[in-house]
Amino acid sequence: MPAFRQVGEKQLPNPVLCMAWSPKRDLIALANTSGELLLHRLASFQRVWSLPPSEYTGKDITALAWRPDGKILAFSLGDTKQVVLCGVEKAEILHVFSIQSSVTCMHWMEVTEENSALTTFYNSEDESVLFLPKLPSLPKSYSTTSKIFSEEKSDEITNLLGEVRLNILVLGGDSGSVELYAYGMYKIATVTGISGTCRSLGLSSDLKSLSIITEVRSADNDPEICYCQLDTGLLSDCLPEVTRMARKFTHISTLLQYLHLSLTCMCEAWDDILMQMDHRLTKFVQEKNTSTQVHDEFLELLLWGQSSPELQALLMNQLTVKGLKKLGMSIESSYSSIQKLVISHLLSGSEALLYHLSEVKGMSLWKQKFEPLGLDSAAVEGAITAVGSFSLKANELLQVIDKSMKNFAAFFRWLYVAMLRMCEEHVPPELNKMTQKDIAFVSDFLSEHFSECYLFVQNKELFDRKGKYFNVERVGQYLKDEEEDLVSPPNTKGNQWLKFLQESTHLKESPLLFPSYPQKSLHFVKRMMEGVIEHCLQKPAEVIGKSIHQAVFLPLYTVPESSENTPRLFELPSLWNDKKAKIHNVVFSMPEISPSKLYLLRKATDPHRHIANSVMSIDLSHILDNVDDDNATVHSSYMYSCLDARFYDDEMLTIVLQEPEGENGRRILAQLPLASTLSCDTEFMWEPNKRLDQQTSAIPCQGIVLGNQWRELENMKAQFVAVNGIRKVACVLSANLRHIRVFEMDVEDEDDEGADSQNVTAEQDVLETTMSSQGQEEEEGATAKDQNEESRGHNAENKLESEESLELS
């Protein structure tokens, strides 16, 4: 009886390109050729949710990686050159950033090193909550224009930070570049000059080195697989400082995303409601055929109580008394919403940005600790100044909103009374009184919104007919994402403070005063702030990247022609970091040289430390000998070849074996212990200027017998495997990339095998019934099936959050 059992099986409609197990829960993520991201549960391979491809992000998923805590899933897209961070609980896109080249592989690791400085930092991490208020959630009534963010995304944005312990997302590109992102958001290093295309990589948990498998073109133009080890000693030597700096910069990146969403909500509040009035008044201006100005006609109505027939027709037929009242309430509600967003979101986010940047400035002044990491106090000071300018512009917008609200309220109240009199209806006494200040407000409104210079509306068209123009309201110009200056900048004439600054030589150049940019919009100042902060964050990444250098480069073997069309993410070699022994392990095969052997390359995470048995091989030719199983005895004489191999843990490999094609090519899933192989004392002497496949005869070889740790994969052309030794699970994928089986690899209660097999059989019956009609089914049938799957996925999603604490325990 095998020590692992099948718990699920499924035929998928689209070929799978990537698959990765969650490090904390029994969940596996799959990406297929249609650009869809799927999350499945171990039990019966039930789908939890699916994330369809988006025009905003892209459709060509090239790599997957889980954050070490299992709460965030990262995936890269080749067509848009972007990396997306997705929340696992709700299939929600939380963060998107662009990269220079297409990502071919990624790895998300967590630092396990401990020291007193880090412990102190971990314990004091939450000090900011003592000084900063909690950022409020974005209004649920607005959804962002990109259509990919949920209503409560602001809460998820603040959760992007995750745990305090440093984790790093490593991205390998097709142009020999590698980028490291602390907490998956802040770039702490950019490494260039790596030969070939990155096919696999792994950063050691002690941050001393980075192992990379690359594919280069040999002198004969053949694909050649090489092993490269980069020395990342600066990250390891300055780990406490790197952690502090990265944590702060990740806070800053998160706050920038929060401000972006807040400003998007403000733009939507203005676009949806205020443009109603712009549309109606603009239409009136375009259809007007008299020689008088619109501004003059409203002034005549204000001063003499008389209006032209055209203006009266507009007010009574198009606008109506009821419509004017409704429009006035909408305008007031919109202004109020924008005002609240500025106060509670923009200003609160700006204060938090200033707090964290001020702490970063304090770090930069500790030159002994942080100067080697490229932290520049002048650049940080520039970022603080830019955030101050953004806060000033937000406060300026508040003043404009306050004035516009008074002008709009006075204008609508006066126009409402005028229309009631036109209808000869009763005017309430409280509205009939109009002070000189109210007349001034109405006059200001008319002069601001009916200009004799130009007409500027939301769709950026200019209307010019017989000298009659209409200007959009003043608040909207602050929310336009354009390079041009403001149409109606604030009037600073008579401002005593500005006059005092202009006359003062010393204060004019003082670094304590933030520039205000009175001619620019809020969007423009925000973009400028983001650019300055990006420059501040970029320099440490450049300095750390330049400190990383190549320590080891070993050419391994040439790629067989038969594997040219195989998805690169599934191909060997496979990397594994042994955290206890501090060793990089690489497992691979060379089928054209030694088809029945599996090779193991071991390198210390410290490039200066030597390992005696660095290269060894495992003979698979008699791997089932001496097994107490009649079926195994039949197969014991076969010469097995390894199709795929992944590290289950530090001392175990999970492998997929294939019998010779002449023997029906049976496939076997097996657990391969490495204890005897790792105990080999024979040292391999690597000859320089030669590939490893040119000196295989000198590699020490060990024979291994599996015992009962294997299982035949019947009725399946198995080819690839993904495992998680922590959760003790495996997923086997067929050669056509559509057929999947999942297994529990360490089953103690074998009495449940029969009942479990019955469950699997029942699941397979349902599977076959569902899939039989998939090939030629009509559109309605396909839609019904998708709805059924979505319903099951939604139910599973509801269970996911409630089961999290139990599974993590």
C-alpha positions in Angstrom: 0.0 0.0 0.0 1.5 3.4 -1.0 2.2 5.9 1.7 0.4 8.6 -0.2 -3.0 8.7 -1.7 -5.0 10.5 -4.4 -7.6 13.0 -3.1 -8.7 14.7 -6.3 -8.5 14.7 -10.1 -9.6 17.0 -12.8 -9.5 17.6 -16.6 -9.0 21.3 -17.3 -10.4 23.1 -20.4 -7.2 25.1 -20.9 -3.5 24.0 -20.6 -1.8 25.0 -17.4 1.3 27.1 -17.6 2.2 27.7 -14.0 1.3 26.0 -10.7 2.3 26.7 -7.1 1.2 25.5 -3.7 0.4 27.9 -0.9 3.1 27.7 1.8 0.5 27.9 4.6 -2.7 26.3 3.4 -3.9 23.4 1.2 -4.4 25.7 -1.8 -2.8 25.6 -5.2 -2.7 28.4 -7.7 -2.9 27.6 -11.4 -2.4 29.9 -14.5 -3.6 28.7 -17.9 -3.0 29.7 -21.5 -6.2 31.9 -21.6 -4.7 34.3 -19.0 -6.9 33.0 -16.2 -5.7 32.6 -12.6 -7.3 29.8 -10.7 -7.2 28.9 -7.0 -8.1 25.3 -6.0 -8.5 23.6 -2.7 -6.8 20.2 -2.0 -10.1 18.5 -1.1 -11.5 17.1 -4.4 -9.6 19.8 -6.2 -12.5 22.2 -5.6 -12.2 25.6 -7.2 -12.2 28.5 -4.7 -12.1 31.4 -7.2 -10.9 32.4 -10.6 -9.5 35.7 -11.8 -10.2 36.3 -15.5 -7.7 38.2 -17.7 -7.9 41.9 -17.8 -7.0 44.5 -20.4 -5.6 46.6 -17.6 -3.2 44.0 -16.3 -2.7 41.6 -19.3 -3.3 38.0 -20.4 0.1 36.3 -20.7 0.9 35.0 -17.2 4.5 33.9 -17.1 5.3 33.1 -13.4 3.7 32.7 -10.0 4.9 33.1 -6.4 3.2 33.0 -3.0 4.1 35.4 -0.2 5.5 33.4 2.7 2.5 34.0 4.9 0.1 32.7 2.1 -2.1 35.8 2.0 -0.8 37.4 -1.2 -0.2 35.8 -4.6 2.1 37.5 -7.1 2.0 36.8 -10.8 3.8 38.4 -13.8 2.4 39.2 -17.2 4.6 39.1 -20.3 2.4 41.1 -22.7 2.1 44.2 -20.4 5.4 43.7 -18.5 3.7 44.1 -15.2 3.7 42.3 -11.8 0.4 42.0 -9.9 -0.2 41.3 -6.2 -3.5 39.6 -5.6 -5.3 39.1 -2.3 -6.1 35.4 -1.7 -9.2 35.9 0.4 -11.3 37.8 -2.3 -9.4 37.3 -5.5 -8.7 41.1 -5.3 -5.9 42.9 -7.2 -4.1 45.0 -4.5 -1.1 46.4 -6.3 0.3 46.5 -9.8 3.8 47.7 -10.8 5.6 47.8 -14.2 9.0 46.2 -14.9 11.6 46.8 -17.6 11.7 43.3 -19.1 9.4 40.3 -19.2 9.6 38.1 -16.1 10.5 34.5 -16.7 10.7 33.3 -13.1 10.0 34.6 -9.6 10.7 33.5 -6.0 9.3 35.0 -2.8 11.4 34.2 0.3 11.4 35.1 4.0 14.5 36.0 6.0 15.0 33.6 8.9 18.1 35.2 10.5 17.7 36.5 14.0 19.7 39.1 16.0 19.1 41.5 18.9 18.7 44.6 16.6 16.0 42.9 14.5 14.2 41.7 17.6 14.1 45.2 19.0 12.8 46.5 15.6 10.1 43.8 15.4 8.9 44.8 18.9 8.8 48.5 18.1 7.3 48.3 14.6 3.9 49.5 15.5 5.0 52.8 17.2 3.5 54.8 14.3 0.0 53.9 15.4 0.6 55.9 18.5 1.1 59.1 16.5 -0.9 58.6 13.3 -4.7 58.1 13.1 -6.0 55.1 11.2 -6.5 55.8 7.6 -10.3 55.8 6.8 -11.8 53.4 4.2 -12.7 54.8 0.8 -16.4 55.5 0.2 -18.4 52.4 -0.9 -20.5 54.4 -3.3 -17.5 54.9 -5.6 -15.6 52.3 -7.6 -12.4 53.2 -9.4 -12.3 53.7 -13.1 -9.9 50.8 -13.7 -12.8 48.4 -12.7 -10.3 46.0 -11.0 -10.4 47.3 -7.4 -13.1 46.6 -4.9 -15.1 49.0 -2.8 -13.1 48.3 0.4 -9.7 48.3 -1.2 -8.2 50.9 1.0 -8.4 48.4 3.9 -6.6 45.8 1.8 -4.0 48.4 0.8 -2.9 48.9 4.4 -2.7 45.1 4.8 -0.2 44.8 1.9 2.7 45.2 4.4 2.0 41.9 6.0 4.3 40.7 8.8 7.2 42.8 10.0 9.8 40.1 9.2 11.6 40.9 6.0 10.4 39.0 2.9 11.7 39.6 -0.6 10.1 39.0 -4.0 12.8 38.1 -6.6 12.1 38.6 -10.3 14.2 37.1 -13.1 13.9 38.5 -16.6 14.5 37.4 -20.2 17.3 39.9 -20.7 19.6 38.8 -17.8 18.2 41.2 -15.2 17.1 40.5 -11.7 15.1 42.7 -9.4 14.5 42.4 -5.7 11.3 43.8 -4.0 11.1 44.1 -0.2 7.7 43.0 1.0 6.8 42.6 -2.7 6.5 46.4 -3.2 9.7 48.3 -2.7 12.6 47.6 -5.1 15.8 47.2 -3.0 18.1 46.0 -5.8 18.4 45.9 -9.5 21.0 43.4 -10.9 22.1 43.5 -14.5 24.7 41.9 -16.7 23.6 38.3 -16.0 24.3 36.1 -19.0 21.3 34.6 -20.8 17.7 34.2 -19.7 16.7 33.5 -16.1 14.9 30.2 -15.9 14.8 29.7 -12.1 16.2 31.5 -9.1 16.3 31.3 -5.3 17.5 33.8 -2.7 19.0 32.2 0.5 17.2 32.8 3.7 20.3 34.3 5.2 20.6 36.8 2.3 24.2 35.9 1.6 23.7 34.7 -2.0 21.3 34.4 -4.9 21.3 31.2 -7.1 20.1 31.5 -10.7 19.6 29.0 -13.4 20.2 30.7 -16.8 19.9 29.6 -20.4 22.6 31.0 -22.7 23.6 30.4 -26.3 26.8 28.4 -26.7 29.4 28.9 -29.4 27.4 26.4 -31.5 24.2 28.4 -30.9 22.8 25.6 -28.8 20.8 26.4 -25.6 23.1 25.8 -22.6 21.9 25.6 -19.0 24.3 27.3 -16.5 24.3 27.8 -12.7 25.2 31.3 -11.5 25.6 32.3 -7.8 25.6 36.0 -6.9 27.2 37.4 -3.8 24.6 39.5 -1.9 26.8 40.1 1.2 25.7 43.7 1.6 22.1 42.7 2.3 23.3 40.1 4.8 25.8 42.4 6.5 23.3 45.2 6.8 20.2 43.1 7.5 18.8 45.3 10.4 19.3 48.5 8.4 17.9 46.9 5.2 14.8 45.7 7.1 14.2 49.1 8.7 14.7 51.0 5.4 12.6 48.6 3.4 9.8 48.6 5.9 9.6 52.4 5.9 9.8 52.6 2.1 7.1 50.0 1.8 4.9 52.1 4.1 5.5 55.0 1.8 4.7 53.0 -1.4 1.5 51.8 0.3 0.5 55.4 1.2 1.1 56.6 -2.4 -1.3 53.9 -3.6 -3.8 55.1 -1.0 -3.6 58.7 -2.1 -4.0 57.6 -5.7 -7.2 55.8 -4.9 -8.5 58.7 -2.9 -7.9 61.2 -5.7 -9.6 58.8 -8.1 -12.7 58.8 -5.9 -12.7 62.6 -5.9 -12.5 62.7 -9.7 -15.5 60.3 -9.9 -17.5 62.4 -7.5 -17.0 65.4 -9.7 -17.4 63.6 -13.1 -20.7 61.9 -12.2 -22.6 64.9 -10.8 -21.0 68.3 -11.5 -20.8 67.6 -15.3 -24.6 67.5 -15.4 -24.7 71.3 -15.0 -21.8 71.8 -17.4 -23.7 69.8 -20.0 -26.9 71.7 -19.7 -25.4 75.2 -19.6 -22.9 74.3 -22.5 -25.8 73.2 -24.6 -27.6 76.5 -24.0 -24.5 78.4 -25.0 -24.2 76.5 -28.2 -27.8 76.9 -29.2 -28.0 80.6 -28.3 -28.3 82.9 -31.4 -28.5 86.4 -29.9 -25.7 88.9 -29.9 -25.7 89.5 -26.1 -23.4 87.7 -23.7 -24.7 84.9 -21.4 -23.0 86.7 -18.6 -24.9 89.9 -19.4 -28.3 88.1 -19.6 -27.9 86.6 -16.2 -26.7 90.0 -14.8 -29.9 91.6 -16.3 -32.0 89.0 -14.6 -30.1 89.6 -11.3 -30.3 93.4 -11.4 -33.7 94.1 -13.2 -35.6 90.8 -12.7 -36.1 90.5 -16.5 -34.7 87.8 -18.9 -34.6 87.2 -22.6 -37.1 84.7 -24.1 -34.2 82.2 -24.8 -33.0 82.3 -21.2 -36.5 81.9 -19.9 -37.1 79.0 -22.2 -34.0 77.3 -20.9 -35.0 77.8 -17.3 -38.6 76.9 -17.6 -38.5 74.1 -20.2 -35.1 72.4 -20.0 -34.1 73.0 -16.4 -37.5 73.4 -14.6 -38.0 74.4 -11.0 -38.0 70.8 -9.8 -34.9 69.9 -11.9 -33.0 73.0 -10.6 -33.7 72.0 -7.0 -32.5 68.4 -7.6 -29.4 69.7 -9.4 -28.6 72.1 -6.6 -28.8 69.2 -4.0 -26.6 67.1 -6.2 -24.0 69.8 -6.6 -24.0 70.4 -2.8 -23.6 66.7 -2.1 -20.8 66.4 -4.6 -18.9 69.3 -3.1 -19.4 67.8 0.4 -18.0 64.4 -0.8 -14.9 66.0 -2.3 -14.4 68.1 0.7 -14.6 65.1 3.1 -12.2 63.1 0.8 -9.6 65.9 0.9 -9.8 66.3 4.7 -10.0 62.7 5.8 -8.1 60.9 3.0 -5.6 63.2 1.2 -4.5 65.2 4.2 -4.4 62.2 6.5 -2.4 60.3 3.9 -0.1 63.3 3.5 0.5 63.5 7.2 1.4 59.8 7.3 3.8 60.3 4.4 5.5 63.2 6.1 5.8 61.1 9.3 7.5 58.1 7.6 9.7 60.3 5.4 10.9 62.2 8.5 11.9 58.9 10.1 13.7 58.0 6.9 15.5 61.3 7.0 16.6 60.5 10.5 18.0 57.2 9.2 19.8 58.9 6.4 21.6 61.2 8.9 23.0 58.1 10.6 25.6 57.8 7.9 27.6 55.0 9.5 24.7 52.6 9.2 22.7 53.8 6.2 25.1 55.5 3.9 26.5 52.2 2.5 22.9 51.4 1.4 22.6 54.6 -0.7 20.2 56.5 1.6 20.7 60.1 0.7 19.5 62.8 3.1 19.2 65.4 0.3 16.9 63.2 -1.7 14.8 62.5 1.3 14.6 66.2 2.1 13.4 66.8 -1.5 10.7 64.1 -1.0 9.5 65.8 2.2 9.3 69.1 0.4 7.2 67.5 -2.4 4.8 66.0 0.1 4.5 69.4 1.8 3.6 71.0 -1.6 1.0 68.4 -2.1 -0.6 69.2 1.3 -0.6 72.9 0.5 -2.3 72.2 -2.8 -4.9 70.0 -1.1 -5.6 72.9 1.4 -5.8 75.3 -1.5 -8.5 73.0 -3.0 -10.4 73.1 0.3 -10.5 76.9 0.2 -11.7 76.8 -3.5 -14.4 74.3 -2.5 -15.5 76.4 0.4 -15.8 79.6 -1.8 -17.4 77.7 -4.7 -20.0 76.1 -2.3 -21.0 79.6 -1.1 -21.2 80.9 -4.7 -23.1 77.9 -6.0 -25.5 78.0 -3.0 -26.2 81.7 -3.5 -26.6 81.3 -7.3 -29.0 78.4 -7.0 -31.1 80.1 -4.3 -31.4 83.3 -6.4 -32.2 81.4 -9.6 -34.7 79.3 -7.8 -36.5 82.4 -6.6 -36.4 84.0 -10.0 -37.9 80.9 -11.6 -40.7 80.8 -9.0 -41.5 84.4 -9.9 -41.6 83.5 -13.6 -44.1 80.8 -12.8 -46.0 83.3 -10.6 -45.7 80.9 -7.7 -45.3 81.8 -4.0 -41.8 82.6 -2.8 -41.0 81.4 0.8 -40.1 84.4 3.0 -36.8 82.9 4.0 -35.7 82.8 0.3 -37.1 86.2 -0.6 -34.4 88.1 1.4 -31.2 88.7 -0.5 -28.3 90.6 1.1 -25.6 92.6 -0.6 -23.2 89.7 0.2 -25.5 87.3 -1.5 -25.6 89.5 -4.6 -21.8 89.6 -4.5 -21.6 85.8 -4.4 -23.9 85.5 -7.4 -21.9 88.1 -9.3 -18.7 86.2 -8.5 -20.2 83.0 -9.7 -21.3 84.6 -13.0 -17.8 86.1 -13.6 -16.0 82.9 -12.8 -18.2 80.6 -14.8 -19.1 82.8 -17.8 -15.8 84.0 -19.2 -15.3 86.2 -22.3 -11.9 84.5 -23.0 -12.7 80.9 -23.8 -14.9 77.9 -23.1 -13.4 74.9 -21.5 -15.4 71.8 -20.9 -14.7 68.2 -19.8 -14.3 66.8 -23.2 -11.5 69.4 -24.0 -13.4 70.9 -26.9 -13.5 74.7 -27.5 -16.8 76.3 -28.6 -16.7 79.8 -30.1 -20.0 81.1 -31.5 -20.6 84.9 -31.8 -18.5 85.7 -28.7 -20.7 83.7 -26.2 -18.7 81.4 -23.9 -19.1 79.3 -20.8 -16.3 78.2 -18.4 -16.5 75.0 -16.3 -16.6 75.4 -12.5 -13.4 76.0 -10.6 -13.1 72.8 -8.5 -12.9 70.5 -11.5 -9.8 72.1 -12.9 -7.8 70.9 -9.9 -8.8 67.3 -10.6 -7.8 67.3 -14.3 -4.7 65.1 -15.0 -3.1 67.6 -17.5 0.1 69.5 -17.9 -1.6 72.9 -18.6 -1.9 75.6 -16.0 -5.1 76.1 -14.1 -7.9 77.9 -16.1 -8.8 80.0 -13.1 -5.9 80.1 -10.6 -6.5 81.4 -7.1 -6.5 85.1 -6.7 -3.6 85.9 -4.4 -3.8 89.7 -4.8 -3.7 91.4 -1.4 -2.4 88.3 0.4 -0.2 89.8 3.1 1.8 86.6 3.8 2.8 86.1 0.1 3.7 89.8 -0.1 5.9 89.4 3.0 7.6 86.3 1.6 8.4 88.0 -1.7 9.9 91.0 0.1 12.0 88.8 2.4 15.3 87.7 0.9 16.0 85.0 3.5 12.6 83.4 3.8 12.1 83.2 0.0 14.9 80.6 -0.2 14.2 78.9 3.2 14.0 75.1 3.1 11.4 75.2 5.8 8.8 76.7 3.5 7.1 74.4 0.9 6.5 75.8 -2.6 2.8 76.0 -3.5 2.7 76.0 -7.3 -0.5 78.1 -7.6 -0.8 77.7 -11.4 -0.8 73.9 -11.3 -3.6 71.3 -10.6 -3.7 68.8 -7.7 -3.0 66.0 -10.1 0.1 67.7 -11.5 1.5 68.3 -8.0 0.7 64.6 -7.1 2.6 63.4 -10.1 5.5 65.6 -9.3 5.5 64.3 -5.7 5.5 60.7 -6.9 8.4 61.4 -9.2 10.5 62.9 -6.4 9.7 60.1 -4.0 10.5 57.5 -6.7 13.9 59.2 -7.2 14.4 59.0 -3.4 13.6 55.3 -3.3 15.6 54.5 -6.5 19.1 55.4 -5.3 19.3 52.6 -2.6 18.2 50.0 -5.2 21.0 51.2 -7.5 23.7 51.1 -4.8 22.7 47.7 -3.5 22.4 46.4 -7.0 25.9 47.5 -7.9 27.3 45.7 -4.7 25.9 42.4 -5.9 28.5 40.5 -8.0 28.9 37.1 -9.5 30.8 34.6 -7.3 30.2 31.3 -9.2 29.4 30.5 -12.8 29.1 26.8 -13.8 28.0 25.6 -17.3 26.0 22.4 -16.8 24.6 20.9 -20.0 23.0 21.7 -23.3 19.2 21.6 -23.7 17.9 18.6 -25.7 16.1 19.5 -28.9 13.1 17.5 -27.8 12.4 19.9 -24.9 12.5 23.1 -27.0 8.7 23.4 -26.8 8.3 22.5 -23.2 7.0 25.3 -20.9 10.2 26.6 -19.3 8.6 27.0 -15.8 8.1 23.2 -15.6 11.6 22.2 -16.8 14.5 21.1 -14.6 16.7 22.3 -13.0 14.9 22.9 -9.8 16.3 25.0 -6.9 15.9 24.5 -3.2 17.4 26.5 -0.2 18.3 24.3 2.8 17.8 26.9 5.6 19.3 24.7 8.3 22.5 23.7 6.5 22.6 27.0 4.6 23.1 25.3 1.2 21.7 25.9 -2.3 20.5 22.6 -3.9 20.0 22.2 -7.6 18.5 19.0 -9.0 18.5 18.3 -12.8 18.8 15.5 -15.3 20.8 15.1 -18.6 18.7 12.6 -20.6 20.9 12.6 -23.6 24.0 11.9 -21.6 22.7 9.7 -18.8 18.9 9.0 -19.2 18.6 7.0 -15.9 20.5 9.4 -13.7 19.5 12.3 -11.6 22.1 14.9 -10.6 22.4 17.0 -7.5 24.5 20.2 -7.3 25.1 21.7 -3.8 26.6 25.2 -3.1 27.0 26.9 0.3 24.9 30.1 0.7 28.1 31.8 1.7 30.2 31.9 -1.5 33.4 31.7 0.5 32.5 28.4 2.2 33.4 25.2 0.5 31.3 22.0 0.4 33.1 18.7 -0.2 30.4 16.7 -2.0 29.3 19.5 -4.3 28.2 17.3 -7.2 26.7 13.8 -7.1 24.4 11.6 -9.2 21.6 9.2 -8.3 21.2 6.0 -10.3 17.5 5.3 -11.1 18.0 2.2 -13.2 17.1 -0.3 -10.3 15.2 2.0 -8.1 12.3 -0.5 -7.5 14.5 -3.5 -6.7 13.9 -5.4 -3.4 10.4 -4.0 -3.1 7.9 -6.3 -1.4 5.3 -5.9 -4.1 4.5 -8.2 -7.0 3.8 -5.4 -9.4 7.1 -3.7 -8.5 9.0 -6.9 -9.1 7.8 -6.9 -12.7 9.0 -3.4 -13.2 12.3 -3.8 -11.3 14.3 -4.6 -14.5 13.2 -1.4 -16.3 15.7 1.5 -16.8 13.7 4.4 -15.5 14.2 8.0 -16.6 13.3 11.1 -14.5 10.7 13.4 -16.1 10.5 15.9 -13.2 11.9 16.3 -9.7 11.1 18.8 -6.9 12.4 19.1 -3.4 9.8 17.9 -0.9 12.0 19.0 2.0 15.7 19.2 2.8 16.2 15.5 2.6 13.5 14.2 0.2 12.8 14.6 -3.5 9.4 14.0 -5.2 10.0 12.6 -8.6 8.0 11.5 -11.7 9.6 8.4 -13.4 8.9 7.0 -16.8 9.5 3.5 -18.0 10.9 2.9 -21.5 8.5 3.9 -24.3 8.6 0.3 -25.5 7.0 -0.8 -22.3 3.9 1.5 -22.6 5.7 4.3 -20.9 4.2 3.8 -17.5 4.6 6.8 -15.1 5.4 6.5 -11.4 5.2 9.1 -8.6 7.8 8.5 -5.9 9.5 9.9 -2.9 13.3 9.7 -3.1 15.2 10.0 0.2 18.6 11.8 -0.1 20.2 10.8 3.2 22.5 8.2 1.7 23.4 10.4 -1.3 24.2 13.4 0.9 26.5 11.2 3.1 28.8 10.5 0.1 32.4 11.5 1.0 33.7 11.4 -2.6 34.6 14.8 -3.9 34.1 15.8 -7.5 36.9 17.8 -9.0 35.4 20.2 -11.6 37.7 20.7 -14.6 37.7 24.3 -15.7 36.6 25.3 -19.2 34.4 22.2 -19.4 30.6 21.8 -19.0 29.4 19.3 -16.5 28.0 17.0 -19.2 31.5 16.6 -20.6 32.8 15.1 -17.4 29.9 13.0 -16.1 32.1 9.9 -15.7 33.9 11.5 -12.8 30.7 12.4 -10.9 30.2 10.2 -7.8 27.1 8.0 -8.1 24.7 6.5 -5.5 22.1 3.8 -6.1 18.8 4.1 -4.2 15.9 1.8 -3.6 12.5 3.4 -3.0 10.9 0.8 -0.7 7.1 1.5 -0.7 7.4 5.2 -1.3 6.0 5.1 -4.8 2.8 4.9 -6.7 2.0 4.0 -10.3 0.0 6.7 -12.1 -2.5 4.7 -14.1 -4.3 6.1 -17.2 -2.2 9.3 -17.0 0.8 10.5 -19.0 2.2 12.3 -16.0 5.0 14.8 -16.8 5.4 17.4 -14.1 4.9 17.7 -10.3 4.5 20.5 -7.8 4.9 19.8 -4.0 4.6 21.4 -0.6 6.5 19.4 2.1 5.1 21.6 4.9 1.5 20.8 4.0 2.5 17.3 2.7 0.7 17.6 -0.6 1.6 17.1 -4.3 0.0 17.9 -7.6 0.8 15.9 -10.8 0.3 17.4 -14.3 0.0 15.5 -17.5 2.1 16.0 -20.6 -0.7 17.8 -22.4 -0.9 20.2 -19.4 -4.7 19.6 -18.9 -5.0 16.5 -16.6 -4.3 17.1 -12.9 -4.2 14.8 -9.9 -3.6 15.8 -6.3 -2.1 13.6 -3.5 -1.6 13.6 0.2 1.9 12.4 0.6 2.0 11.4 4.2 -1.1 9.5 5.3 -1.1 7.8 8.7 -4.5 6.3 8.7 -4.5 3.9 5.8 -7.9 2.5 6.8 -9.5 5.6 5.2 -8.0 4.6 1.8 -11.0 2.7 0.7 -13.5 5.4 1.6 -11.3 8.0 0.1 -11.0 6.1 -3.2 -14.8 5.9 -3.4 -14.9 9.7 -3.0 -12.4 10.1 -5.7 -14.3 7.8 -8.0 -17.5 9.7 -7.4 -15.7 12.9 -8.1 -14.3 11.5 -11.3 -17.8 10.4 -12.4 -19.0 13.9 -12.0 -15.9 15.2 -13.7 -16.4 13.0 -16.8 -20.1 13.9 -17.0 -19.1 17.6 -16.9 -16.3 17.4 -19.3 -18.0 15.2 -21.9 -20.1 18.0 -23.2 -17.4 20.7 -23.1 -15.8 20.2 -26.5 -18.8 21.0 -28.8 -21.4 22.4 -26.4 -23.4 25.5 -27.3 -22.8 28.9 -25.8 -25.7 28.6 -23.4 -24.4 25.3 -22.0 -21.0 26.8 -21.5 -22.5 29.8 -19.6 -24.5 27.5 -17.4 -21.4 25.5 -16.5 -19.4 28.6 -15.7 -22.2 29.9 -13.5 -22.2 26.5 -11.6 -18.5 26.6 -11.2 -18.6 30.2 -10.0 -21.3 29.3 -7.5 -19.2 26.6 -6.1 -16.2 28.8 -6.1 -18.1 31.5 -4.2 -19.2 29.1 -1.5 -15.6 27.9 -1.1 -14.5 31.5 -0.9 -16.9 32.1 2.0 -15.3 29.1 3.8 -11.7 30.2 3.1 -11.6 33.0 5.6 -13.3 31.1 8.4 -11.0 28.2 8.0 -7.8 30.2 7.9 -7.0 30.2 11.6 -7.7 26.4 11.9 -5.5 25.6 8.9 -2.6 27.8 10.0 -2.6 26.1 13.4 
